[in-house]
Amino acid sequence: AVIGPSGAGKSTLVRLLLRLYEPSRGAILFDGVPLPELDVRSVRERVALITRDALVLNDTVLQNVTMGRKVVTLSEVEAACRAAFASEFIAAMPQGFLTRLGEGSIRLTAGQRQRLAVARALMSRPRLLLLDEPSLGLAPLVIETIFSVITAVNKEGVTVLLVEQNAHKALVIAH
């Protein structure tokens, strides 16, 4: 976990890890290789980011979960949604995975958006999962969901970096 007040550089660290910024000095290694030596695309294929403002496209649930993935099976999507505790609310939607989200369509709660973002991150099978203040403004149940996902992916060998302002929240999430 990286914990610190607003302006301490936590989000800058996340941007450096995603190669949105290049370090002016020092080195960041990914699997022992300096980050600048790696192709930006290959770095971003290995890293998944979940932020406090989960992105939801004006598209179907399926497209929101599989964003950026070219070939997927429905069973992979269903497994990611189950792991993110999103299956129940998706099943309750009028057209399930084919329900349109966003403007003029179904609007999701903050917790539902966050769970879709978690499912999307899981679909990418990351080596590094970055959580940039994912619990901001969320109900305790959703925070518990995030903890469950962290526990599950960590058992699969995924490195998880949690960024939070509040040390207590970080401890609750990371147990």
N, C-alpha and C positions, 0 to 999 in steps of 0.2 A: 504494500500500500504506500502511496505517496500522499501525505497529509500536509496541508498548509493553508494559510489564509488566502483570500483573493489577492491576485497580483504576485504571488510567490513564485510563479513559473511552472505550475503543475501542467497547465494546458500547453505551454510551450514545449515541455518534455514530450507530451503526446504528439504534438506536431513534428518534433524532431524524429520520433520513432516512426512516423508515417512518411518521413522524408518530404514533408511539406516545407520544412526549413532544413538548411544544412548547418551543422555546428560551425561556429567561428573558431573554436579551438577544442582540444580534447578529442575523444573518439567514442563512438557508440558502435558496439559490435553486435551482430546478429549471427548466432551460431558460430561465433569466433571470427567472423569476417567483418571488417569495417563497413559500416552502412553505405558510405559513398561508393564503395566498390561493387555494390549490388544494384542491379537494375531496379528502378523505382517500381515498375509493374510487379516484379517478383516479390519485392518487399510487401507491397500492398495486398498481394494474393495470400501472403502468410499471416497477415494481421487483420483482425476484426475490431471495429470500434463501436462501442455503445456509449452514446452521450445522454445527457439529461433531456435533450430535445430530440426525441426519436423521430426520424424522418418517416413520413407516410406519403407515398405517391398517390396521385389521383388516378388510381388503377385498381385492379383486383387484389384480393388478399394474396392470391398465388403469386402475382407479379411483385408484390411488396416483399414477400418472403424470399423469393428466388432472385431478386435484383442482382444483376451482375453474373449470374450463373447461366451458362449456355445449355448444358444438358443435366437435367435432374429427373428423378422419378417421383411419382406421387408418394410412394412409401418413404422416400427421403424427406420430403416436405412434411408429411404427417409426423414422422419421428422427431424432426426439429421442433415442430409446433407442440408436440406432447412434452418434450424436454423443457420447453419454454413456458409450459402451462398455459398455452394459448388455444388448445384444441376445443375446449368447452365453449368459449365465446365465439369461435369461428363456426362451430357446428350449429350454433343458435342463429347465425346470420341467414338471411333469406336464401342465398345461393351458395352458402359455405365458402369454399376457396374461390369461387367465381364472383363473389359479391364485390361490387365496386366500393372503394373507400375514397375519402377526400371530399373536396368541394362538391356540393349538390348530391352527395351520396351518403353512405353511412359514416358517421363521425365516431371516433373511438375515444374512450377515456384515456387519460395519461398512462394509466397502468396497462391498458390494452395495447397502446402504441409501443410502450416499452417492451412488452412481451413479444410483439411482432419483431421488434429490433433484435431481441435476443434470438429468436428463431432464425432471422436473417443471418446473424453472426454465426450461429451454429451451422448453417448451410454452407458457409465458406470453409469449414473445417480449418480454423486458424491454428497457427503454431503459437501466436501471441494474441491474447484477448485483452484489449484496452477498455477499461470502464471509466469514463470521464464524468464523475459526479452523477452516476446513473440513478441515484435514489432521491435526487432533489425534488421535493414536492410530492413524493409518492406515498401511498398508504403502506403500513407495515406489512401487509400480505404480499404486496408487490416486491418490497425489499426482501422478504423471505424467499420469494421466487428467484430473485437475482442471486441470493446466497446459494440456493439449491443448484442453480446452473453453474456457478463458480465451482462448487464442490464436484459436480459431475465432470466438467471439462478438465479440471485439474487432475482427476483420476486418469484421464486419457492422455496425460502428458502435455497439456496445453499450459503455457505460462500465462498467468493472469496478473495484470497490473491494475490495481484499483486506485483511482484518484478521487479524493474527497477533501472538502474543507473541514469537516467535522470529524475529529478523531473518534468520538463515540459511535457515529454512524458507520465509520469504516470498520470498527471492531465488531459491530452488530452484523454487518454484511459479511466480513471475512471470518467471523467466529474465531 
